[in-house]
Amino acid sequence: MNTQILALDIAGTPFGWIIPQEAVRYYAAGKVAWDLGEREIVFRGGHSRSGAQSRIAVKPIIAVAGSEIMARKLRVELPLGDQNDLLFRRDRHTCAYCGEKFPRRKLSRDHILARVRGGRDTWMNCVTSCRACNQKKGHKLVHDFRPLVYLPYVPCRNEHFLLSGRNVLADQHDYLAASLPRHSRLLD
Ligand SMILES: [Zn+2]
């Protein structure tokens, strides 16, 4: 259904979440160097002359040969952009000013240096804030308001994939979580 496949380069660096059909194409082209994971999604194709039906089993994690260039290109930066969900998940749905946890609808993006003062939509300039705190802070500078209860940080590549994945399977989670830095808030 909504299963996504975690695509890696042959060195194991993630370069994308792809749909299973795209993974099938890599398998069919003989480009899957190795794969990982318990669960598999089986796709059946046409029948050969002998009557056998072709079958491709897609694993949750695949390493695609010839994908190094793609991975290298992406390694440089994984921008936050306007994706609030990534930010809220990085900050565990916790307001950076009052320290309380809130449901998604009560959260907003706070620019540490307000946009009217030139603040940008970057991982380091943005934190999760409850709507009440965000309103109170307005365009004030942090030191004129309240100290931050936690600091922003730029998620590493694996964290970014954990944050951006939908319906992440246990195998995929374990693979990505295995190399998170200690400061990651995604570690429990
Ligand atoms: Zn708050």
Residues whose N, C-alpha, C, O or C-beta is under 5 A from the ligand:
A	BS01	ZN	C95 Y97 C98 C130 C133
